[in-house]
Amino acid sequence: MGKFAVKIVICILFCCLPFPAAGDDRPLRLVCDHWPPYQIGNGNQLSGFSVSLVKLVLRDMGAELDTIRVYPWKRALSHLKAGKADGLFSANFNPERTSFARYPGQTLVDSPWVLWARKGQADPDTAYTDLAGKTIGVVSGYTYTQEFWAFVKAHNNFDAVTSDEQNFRKLAAGRVDFAVAELGNGKYLKNLLKLDGIVPLTKHPVMTQGLYIIFSKQTVPEGFVDRFSDTLARVKATDAYARLYSNYFTPPRFDP
């Protein structure tokens, strides 16, 4: 066999070797979007409830973290799906994602998604099923629920944008009648953008779901995800978790 053929065989054998699994054998590459107060990107600085909690759990596991990179949501999700990232947060449960992502048994936090309206323009008892003929602002790529999507598509009464911030600005300007946003994120944006004229309608949430960190099936073994879930459950029972939650979600941080 010639030297060139030997080199080819060696290259083929090398390529067939299993790539080291993330978490156990190499540091994790995580991605997220800018979604305050869960992920707050400010230049080279990244903070937020989910960022702090994920770091805390990984530290308690003794798992190494390589990077956390911030992308628009759809791009971050595509990186996870392609195996270019090991984990993504903060994500709702979506059965379609289970083909390429592993969900831990524990949520980072449970959160309601509610309608938002301009002050004085809606009955506090309003539910989305009351809004035929009204335009509802949504964010492209967000899951919400199958029932919600069936309703707005049947009535063709939704307006899709690329971010919650755009959604709130359009609501405040009267370009949509209602918007859907996660309660904590919405309160943060309302204060950040100084949009005192919009309010949440919390009596009938569009949905209440957990937020997760999800892991790539291509790069993260199931055992690591199970260990993450067990550690997260222990952390959520501690004073450290309670303090972290209070720091990001307890008034007066949000309420003017």
Contacts in CASP RR format, 6 or more apart in sequence:
PFRMAT RR
TARGET T0000
AUTHOR 0000-0000-0000
METHOD contacts of the structure
MODEL  1
MGKFAVKIVICILFCCLPFPAAGDDRPLRLVCDHWPPYQIGNGNQLSGFS
VSLVKLVLRDMGAELDTIRVYPWKRALSHLKAGKADGLFSANFNPERTSF
ARYPGQTLVDSPWVLWARKGQADPDTAYTDLAGKTIGVVSGYTYTQEFWA
FVKAHNNFDAVTSDEQNFRKLAAGRVDFAVAELGNGKYLKNLLKLDGIVP
LTKHPVMTQGLYIIFSKQTVPEGFVDRFSDTLARVKATDAYARLYSNYFT
PPRFDP
1 9 0 8 1.000
19 219 0 8 1.000
20 26 0 8 1.000
21 219 0 8 1.000
21 220 0 8 1.000
21 221 0 8 1.000
21 224 0 8 1.000
22 28 0 8 1.000
22 29 0 8 1.000
22 86 0 8 1.000
22 215 0 8 1.000
22 216 0 8 1.000
22 219 0 8 1.000
22 220 0 8 1.000
22 224 0 8 1.000
23 63 0 8 1.000
23 64 0 8 1.000
23 86 0 8 1.000
23 220 0 8 1.000
23 224 0 8 1.000
24 63 0 8 1.000
24 221 0 8 1.000
24 224 0 8 1.000
26 64 0 8 1.000
26 66 0 8 1.000
27 64 0 8 1.000
27 65 0 8 1.000
27 66 0 8 1.000
28 58 0 8 1.000
28 63 0 8 1.000
28 64 0 8 1.000
28 65 0 8 1.000
28 66 0 8 1.000
28 86 0 8 1.000
28 87 0 8 1.000
28 220 0 8 1.000
29 66 0 8 1.000
29 67 0 8 1.000
29 69 0 8 1.000
29 84 0 8 1.000
29 85 0 8 1.000
29 86 0 8 1.000
29 87 0 8 1.000
30 54 0 8 1.000
30 65 0 8 1.000
30 67 0 8 1.000
30 68 0 8 1.000
30 69 0 8 1.000
30 85 0 8 1.000
30 86 0 8 1.000
30 87 0 8 1.000
30 88 0 8 1.000
30 89 0 8 1.000
30 213 0 8 1.000
31 68 0 8 1.000
31 69 0 8 1.000
31 70 0 8 1.000
31 71 0 8 1.000
31 76 0 8 1.000
31 79 0 8 1.000
31 80 0 8 1.000
31 85 0 8 1.000
31 87 0 8 1.000
31 88 0 8 1.000
32 39 0 8 1.000
32 50 0 8 1.000
32 51 0 8 1.000
32 68 0 8 1.000
32 69 0 8 1.000
32 70 0 8 1.000
32 71 0 8 1.000
32 76 0 8 1.000
32 88 0 8 1.000
32 89 0 8 1.000
32 90 0 8 1.000
33 39 0 8 1.000
33 70 0 8 1.000
33 71 0 8 1.000
33 72 0 8 1.000
33 73 0 8 1.000
33 76 0 8 1.000
34 40 0 8 1.000
34 41 0 8 1.000
34 70 0 8 1.000
35 73 0 8 1.000
35 90 0 8 1.000
35 164 0 8 1.000
35 185 0 8 1.000
36 48 0 8 1.000
36 185 0 8 1.000
36 188 0 8 1.000
36 189 0 8 1.000
36 192 0 8 1.000
37 48 0 8 1.000
37 49 0 8 1.000
37 184 0 8 1.000
37 185 0 8 1.000
37 188 0 8 1.000
37 248 0 8 1.000
37 249 0 8 1.000
37 253 0 8 1.000
38 48 0 8 1.000
38 49 0 8 1.000
38 50 0 8 1.000
38 51 0 8 1.000
38 89 0 8 1.000
38 90 0 8 1.000
38 185 0 8 1.000
38 211 0 8 1.000
39 46 0 8 1.000
39 48 0 8 1.000
39 50 0 8 1.000
39 51 0 8 1.000
39 70 0 8 1.000
39 89 0 8 1.000
39 90 0 8 1.000
40 46 0 8 1.000
40 47 0 8 1.000
40 48 0 8 1.000
40 51 0 8 1.000
41 47 0 8 1.000
41 70 0 8 1.000
46 68 0 8 1.000
46 70 0 8 1.000
48 248 0 8 1.000
49 108 0 8 1.000
49 109 0 8 1.000
49 244 0 8 1.000
49 245 0 8 1.000
49 247 0 8 1.000
49 248 0 8 1.000
49 249 0 8 1.000
50 89 0 8 1.000
50 90 0 8 1.000
50 108 0 8 1.000
50 109 0 8 1.000
50 211 0 8 1.000
50 213 0 8 1.000
51 68 0 8 1.000
52 244 0 8 1.000
53 108 0 8 1.000
53 109 0 8 1.000
53 232 0 8 1.000
53 235 0 8 1.000
53 241 0 8 1.000
53 244 0 8 1.000
54 89 0 8 1.000
54 108 0 8 1.000
54 213 0 8 1.000
55 65 0 8 1.000
56 235 0 8 1.000
56 240 0 8 1.000
56 244 0 8 1.000
57 228 0 8 1.000
57 231 0 8 1.000
57 232 0 8 1.000
57 235 0 8 1.000
58 64 0 8 1.000
58 65 0 8 1.000
58 228 0 8 1.000
60 231 0 8 1.000
60 234 0 8 1.000
60 235 0 8 1.000
61 227 0 8 1.000
61 228 0 8 1.000
61 231 0 8 1.000
63 224 0 8 1.000
63 228 0 8 1.000
69 85 0 8 1.000
70 76 0 8 1.000
71 79 0 8 1.000
72 162 0 8 1.000
73 139 0 8 1.000
73 141 0 8 1.000
73 142 0 8 1.000
74 140 0 8 1.000
74 141 0 8 1.000
76 85 0 8 1.000
76 88 0 8 1.000
77 88 0 8 1.000
77 91 0 8 1.000
77 97 0 8 1.000
79 85 0 8 1.000
79 88 0 8 1.000
80 86 0 8 1.000
80 87 0 8 1.000
80 88 0 8 1.000
80 100 0 8 1.000
80 101 0 8 1.000
80 214 0 8 1.000
80 216 0 8 1.000
81 100 0 8 1.000
81 101 0 8 1.000
81 216 0 8 1.000
83 216 0 8 1.000
83 218 0 8 1.000
83 219 0 8 1.000
85 216 0 8 1.000
86 215 0 8 1.000
86 216 0 8 1.000
86 219 0 8 1.000
86 220 0 8 1.000
87 213 0 8 1.000
87 214 0 8 1.000
87 215 0 8 1.000
87 216 0 8 1.000
87 220 0 8 1.000
88 101 0 8 1.000
88 213 0 8 1.000
88 214 0 8 1.000
89 108 0 8 1.000
89 211 0 8 1.000
89 212 0 8 1.000
89 213 0 8 1.000
89 214 0 8 1.000
90 108 0 8 1.000
90 211 0 8 1.000
90 212 0 8 1.000
90 213 0 8 1.000
91 97 0 8 1.000
91 101 0 8 1.000
91 211 0 8 1.000
91 212 0 8 1.000
91 213 0 8 1.000
91 214 0 8 1.000
92 142 0 8 1.000
92 143 0 8 1.000
92 209 0 8 1.000
92 210 0 8 1.000
92 211 0 8 1.000
92 212 0 8 1.000
93 103 0 8 1.000
93 143 0 8 1.000
93 209 0 8 1.000
93 210 0 8 1.000
93 212 0 8 1.000
94 143 0 8 1.000
97 103 0 8 1.000
97 214 0 8 1.000
99 217 0 8 1.000
100 216 0 8 1.000
100 217 0 8 1.000
100 218 0 8 1.000
101 214 0 8 1.000
101 215 0 8 1.000
101 216 0 8 1.000
101 217 0 8 1.000
102 214 0 8 1.000
102 215 0 8 1.000
102 216 0 8 1.000
102 217 0 8 1.000
102 220 0 8 1.000
102 222 0 8 1.000
102 225 0 8 1.000
103 212 0 8 1.000
103 214 0 8 1.000
103 225 0 8 1.000
104 212 0 8 1.000
104 213 0 8 1.000
104 214 0 8 1.000
104 215 0 8 1.000
104 225 0 8 1.000
104 226 0 8 1.000
104 228 0 8 1.000
104 229 0 8 1.000
104 232 0 8 1.000
105 229 0 8 1.000
106 229 0 8 1.000
106 232 0 8 1.000
106 233 0 8 1.000
106 236 0 8 1.000
107 210 0 8 1.000
107 211 0 8 1.000
107 212 0 8 1.000
108 210 0 8 1.000
108 211 0 8 1.000
108 212 0 8 1.000
108 213 0 8 1.000
108 232 0 8 1.000
109 210 0 8 1.000
109 211 0 8 1.000
109 245 0 8 1.000
110 208 0 8 1.000
110 209 0 8 1.000
110 210 0 8 1.000
110 211 0 8 1.000
111 182 0 8 1.000
111 183 0 8 1.000
111 184 0 8 1.000
111 208 0 8 1.000
111 209 0 8 1.000
111 210 0 8 1.000
111 211 0 8 1.000
112 182 0 8 1.000
112 183 0 8 1.000
112 202 0 8 1.000
112 205 0 8 1.000
112 207 0 8 1.000
112 208 0 8 1.000
113 144 0 8 1.000
113 180 0 8 1.000
113 181 0 8 1.000
113 182 0 8 1.000
113 183 0 8 1.000
113 205 0 8 1.000
113 206 0 8 1.000
113 207 0 8 1.000
113 208 0 8 1.000
113 209 0 8 1.000
114 180 0 8 1.000
114 181 0 8 1.000
114 182 0 8 1.000
114 183 0 8 1.000
114 200 0 8 1.000
114 201 0 8 1.000
114 202 0 8 1.000
114 204 0 8 1.000
114 205 0 8 1.000
114 206 0 8 1.000
115 122 0 8 1.000
115 126 0 8 1.000
115 127 0 8 1.000
115 128 0 8 1.000
115 131 0 8 1.000
115 136 0 8 1.000
115 178 0 8 1.000
115 179 0 8 1.000
115 180 0 8 1.000
115 200 0 8 1.000
115 201 0 8 1.000
115 204 0 8 1.000
115 206 0 8 1.000
116 168 0 8 1.000
116 171 0 8 1.000
116 178 0 8 1.000
116 179 0 8 1.000
116 180 0 8 1.000
116 181 0 8 1.000
116 186 0 8 1.000
116 198 0 8 1.000
116 199 0 8 1.000
116 200 0 8 1.000
116 201 0 8 1.000
117 126 0 8 1.000
117 171 0 8 1.000
117 177 0 8 1.000
117 178 0 8 1.000
117 179 0 8 1.000
117 198 0 8 1.000
117 199 0 8 1.000
117 201 0 8 1.000
118 171 0 8 1.000
118 172 0 8 1.000
118 174 0 8 1.000
118 197 0 8 1.000
118 198 0 8 1.000
118 199 0 8 1.000
119 197 0 8 1.000
119 198 0 8 1.000
119 199 0 8 1.000
121 177 0 8 1.000
122 178 0 8 1.000
122 201 0 8 1.000
124 201 0 8 1.000
124 203 0 8 1.000
125 203 0 8 1.000
125 204 0 8 1.000
126 178 0 8 1.000
126 201 0 8 1.000
126 203 0 8 1.000
126 204 0 8 1.000
127 203 0 8 1.000
127 204 0 8 1.000
128 136 0 8 1.000
128 148 0 8 1.000
128 151 0 8 1.000
128 152 0 8 1.000
128 178 0 8 1.000
128 180 0 8 1.000
128 204 0 8 1.000
128 206 0 8 1.000
129 151 0 8 1.000
131 155 0 8 1.000
131 157 0 8 1.000
131 177 0 8 1.000
131 178 0 8 1.000
132 155 0 8 1.000
132 157 0 8 1.000
133 155 0 8 1.000
133 157 0 8 1.000
134 157 0 8 1.000
134 177 0 8 1.000
134 178 0 8 1.000
135 157 0 8 1.000
135 158 0 8 1.000
135 159 0 8 1.000
135 176 0 8 1.000
135 177 0 8 1.000
135 178 0 8 1.000
136 152 0 8 1.000
136 157 0 8 1.000
136 158 0 8 1.000
136 159 0 8 1.000
136 176 0 8 1.000
136 177 0 8 1.000
136 178 0 8 1.000
136 179 0 8 1.000
136 180 0 8 1.000
137 158 0 8 1.000
137 159 0 8 1.000
137 160 0 8 1.000
137 161 0 8 1.000
137 167 0 8 1.000
137 170 0 8 1.000
137 171 0 8 1.000
137 176 0 8 1.000
137 178 0 8 1.000
137 179 0 8 1.000
137 180 0 8 1.000
138 144 0 8 1.000
138 152 0 8 1.000
138 158 0 8 1.000
138 159 0 8 1.000
138 160 0 8 1.000
138 161 0 8 1.000
138 167 0 8 1.000
138 179 0 8 1.000
138 180 0 8 1.000
139 160 0 8 1.000
139 161 0 8 1.000
139 162 0 8 1.000
139 163 0 8 1.000
139 164 0 8 1.000
139 167 0 8 1.000
140 160 0 8 1.000
140 161 0 8 1.000
140 162 0 8 1.000
144 180 0 8 1.000
144 206 0 8 1.000
144 207 0 8 1.000
145 206 0 8 1.000
145 207 0 8 1.000
148 180 0 8 1.000
148 206 0 8 1.000
148 207 0 8 1.000
152 158 0 8 1.000
159 170 0 8 1.000
159 175 0 8 1.000
159 176 0 8 1.000
161 167 0 8 1.000
161 170 0 8 1.000
164 181 0 8 1.000
164 182 0 8 1.000
164 185 0 8 1.000
164 186 0 8 1.000
164 189 0 8 1.000
165 189 0 8 1.000
165 193 0 8 1.000
167 176 0 8 1.000
167 179 0 8 1.000
167 180 0 8 1.000
167 181 0 8 1.000
168 179 0 8 1.000
168 181 0 8 1.000
168 186 0 8 1.000
168 189 0 8 1.000
168 190 0 8 1.000
168 193 0 8 1.000
168 195 0 8 1.000
168 198 0 8 1.000
169 193 0 8 1.000
169 195 0 8 1.000
170 176 0 8 1.000
170 179 0 8 1.000
171 177 0 8 1.000
171 178 0 8 1.000
171 179 0 8 1.000
171 195 0 8 1.000
171 198 0 8 1.000
172 193 0 8 1.000
172 195 0 8 1.000
172 197 0 8 1.000
172 198 0 8 1.000
179 198 0 8 1.000
180 206 0 8 1.000
181 189 0 8 1.000
181 200 0 8 1.000
183 200 0 8 1.000
183 202 0 8 1.000
184 249 0 8 1.000
184 254 0 8 1.000
186 200 0 8 1.000
187 200 0 8 1.000
187 254 0 8 1.000
187 255 0 8 1.000
188 254 0 8 1.000
189 195 0 8 1.000
190 196 0 8 1.000
190 198 0 8 1.000
190 254 0 8 1.000
191 254 0 8 1.000
191 255 0 8 1.000
191 256 0 8 1.000
196 256 0 8 1.000
213 228 0 8 1.000
215 224 0 8 1.000
215 225 0 8 1.000
215 228 0 8 1.000
235 241 0 8 1.000
247 253 0 8 1.000
END
